[in-house]
Amino acid sequence: MKQLILVRHGKSSWENNLPDEKRPLKKRAYHDAALVLKVFKEFKSGDVMLWTSPAVRAHTTAKLFKEELQIPDREFMVKDALYTFDEDQLLFVIKSCSNEVEKLMVFAHNPALTGLVNSLGDKPIDNLPTTGLCVIDFEVENWHDLKTGKTLLQLFPKNLR
């Protein structure tokens, strides 16, 4: 069994004239992360490998989860290839995960994330919102063999407020 946890970065700020990958989180993103984490912590079990896009908004969101879930540094990786908006590219990166990893949490970007939730999970959504989280289980031994799985959990901040 493999478990994929897809998380969209928190709400980011457009206030400063910064390149896309440098945009920071808005204050709301910290509150939204706390809401999602409160529920997810009750669901989570076992070790999780955490991968994040290098974009400031994704990396900062991932660090909030890392700290709250007490994920060790050795299980936290920044992957440049996750800074993509393309579903196929995102899936390609995920399929490169070591088969020793049972649970992988990925912090990345839309529209790639919403596309993956809909192509891999069995509960379609219109949009994975900022700080939205989706857990999908797969009955496979190898990440490379990911196909349709079973959606176990969808957490959206607006439903938790």
C-alpha positions as CSV (number, residue, x, y, z in Angstrom):
1,M,0.0,0.0,0.0
2,K,1.1,3.6,-0.7
3,Q,-0.5,6.7,0.6
4,L,-0.3,10.1,-1.1
5,I,-1.2,13.2,0.7
6,L,-1.5,16.2,-1.6
7,V,-1.5,19.7,-0.1
8,R,-1.8,23.0,-1.9
9,H,0.3,25.8,-0.4
10,G,-1.4,28.4,1.8
11,K,-2.9,31.6,0.6
12,S,-0.2,33.9,-0.8
13,S,0.2,37.6,-0.9
14,W,0.3,39.6,-4.1
15,E,1.0,42.9,-2.3
16,N,4.7,43.1,-3.2
17,N,6.1,43.2,-6.7
18,L,7.9,39.8,-6.3
19,P,8.5,37.0,-8.8
20,D,5.9,34.2,-8.5
21,E,8.2,31.8,-6.7
22,K,9.1,34.4,-4.0
23,R,5.5,35.4,-2.9
24,P,5.1,34.9,0.8
25,L,2.0,33.6,2.7
26,K,-0.8,35.9,3.9
27,K,-1.7,35.8,7.6
28,R,-4.8,33.8,6.7
29,A,-2.6,31.0,5.5
30,Y,-1.3,30.4,9.0
31,H,-4.8,30.2,10.5
32,D,-5.9,27.9,7.7
33,A,-2.9,25.6,8.2
34,A,-3.8,25.4,12.0
35,L,-7.4,24.4,11.1
36,V,-6.3,21.7,8.7
37,L,-3.5,20.3,10.9
38,K,-5.9,20.0,13.9
39,V,-8.0,17.6,12.0
40,F,-5.2,15.9,10.0
41,K,-3.3,15.1,13.2
42,E,-6.2,12.9,14.3
43,F,-6.1,11.0,11.0
44,K,-2.3,10.7,10.5
45,S,-0.5,7.5,11.6
46,G,3.0,6.3,10.9
47,D,5.9,8.0,9.3
48,V,5.5,10.4,6.4
49,M,8.0,11.6,3.9
50,L,7.4,15.3,3.1
51,W,8.4,16.9,-0.2
52,T,7.8,20.5,-1.1
53,S,8.1,22.9,-4.0
54,P,10.9,25.5,-3.4
55,A,8.4,28.3,-3.9
56,V,8.2,30.4,-0.7
57,R,4.5,29.9,-0.3
58,A,4.7,26.1,-0.6
59,H,8.0,25.8,1.4
60,T,6.6,27.9,4.3
61,T,3.3,25.9,4.3
62,A,5.3,22.6,4.3
63,K,7.5,23.8,7.2
64,L,4.3,24.6,9.3
65,F,3.2,21.0,8.7
66,K,6.7,19.6,9.4
67,E,6.8,21.3,12.8
68,E,3.3,20.5,13.9
69,L,3.6,16.8,12.8
70,Q,7.1,16.5,14.2
71,I,8.5,15.2,10.9
72,P,12.3,14.8,11.2
73,D,14.7,16.8,9.0
74,R,15.8,13.6,7.1
75,E,12.1,13.1,6.0
76,F,11.8,16.7,4.6
77,M,13.0,17.5,1.1
78,V,12.7,20.5,-1.2
79,K,12.4,19.3,-4.8
80,D,12.8,21.9,-7.5
81,A,10.7,19.8,-10.0
82,L,7.6,20.3,-7.7
83,Y,7.5,24.0,-8.8
84,T,5.2,23.1,-11.6
85,F,1.6,23.8,-12.6
86,D,1.5,20.7,-14.9
87,E,-0.3,17.6,-13.7
88,D,1.9,15.2,-15.7
89,Q,5.1,16.7,-14.5
90,L,3.9,16.5,-10.9
91,L,2.9,12.9,-11.3
92,F,6.3,12.1,-12.8
93,V,8.1,13.5,-9.8
94,I,5.8,11.6,-7.3
95,K,6.4,8.3,-9.2
96,S,10.1,8.8,-8.6
97,C,9.7,8.3,-4.9
98,S,11.6,5.5,-3.3
99,N,9.5,2.4,-2.8
100,E,10.7,2.2,0.8
101,V,8.5,5.2,1.5
102,E,4.9,4.2,2.3
103,K,3.4,7.6,2.9
104,L,4.3,10.7,0.8
105,M,3.1,14.2,1.5
106,V,3.6,16.7,-1.3
107,F,3.2,20.5,-1.2
108,A,2.7,22.0,-4.6
109,H,0.6,24.1,-6.9
110,N,-2.6,24.3,-8.9
111,P,-3.8,23.4,-11.4
112,A,-1.5,20.4,-11.2
113,L,-2.8,19.4,-7.7
114,T,-6.5,19.6,-8.6
115,G,-5.8,17.6,-11.7
116,L,-4.0,14.9,-9.7
117,V,-6.7,14.7,-7.1
118,N,-9.3,14.1,-9.8
119,S,-7.2,11.7,-11.9
120,L,-5.9,9.6,-9.0
121,G,-8.7,9.8,-6.5
122,D,-12.2,8.5,-6.6
123,K,-13.9,11.6,-5.2
124,P,-13.6,14.5,-7.8
125,I,-13.4,18.1,-6.7
126,D,-13.8,21.4,-8.6
127,N,-10.7,22.9,-7.0
128,L,-8.2,22.1,-4.3
129,P,-8.2,25.4,-2.4
130,T,-5.2,26.9,-0.7
131,T,-4.1,24.8,2.3
132,G,-6.5,22.1,1.0
133,L,-5.4,18.6,1.7
134,C,-6.4,15.3,0.1
135,V,-5.3,11.8,1.1
136,I,-5.4,9.0,-1.4
137,D,-4.6,5.3,-0.8
138,F,-3.3,3.0,-3.5
139,E,-3.1,-0.8,-3.5
140,V,0.4,-0.9,-5.2
141,E,3.9,-1.7,-4.0
142,N,5.7,0.7,-6.3
143,W,5.1,4.4,-6.6
144,H,5.8,4.0,-10.4
145,D,2.6,2.0,-10.6
146,L,0.2,4.6,-9.3
147,K,-3.2,4.5,-10.9
148,T,-6.6,5.3,-9.5
149,G,-6.8,5.0,-5.7
150,K,-9.3,5.5,-2.9
151,T,-9.8,9.0,-1.6
152,L,-9.8,8.8,2.2
153,L,-9.9,12.4,3.3
154,Q,-10.4,15.8,1.9
155,L,-9.8,18.8,4.2
156,F,-10.7,22.3,3.0
157,P,-10.2,25.3,5.4
158,K,-13.5,26.9,4.6
159,N,-15.3,23.7,5.8
160,L,-13.4,23.8,9.1
161,R,-14.0,27.4,10.1
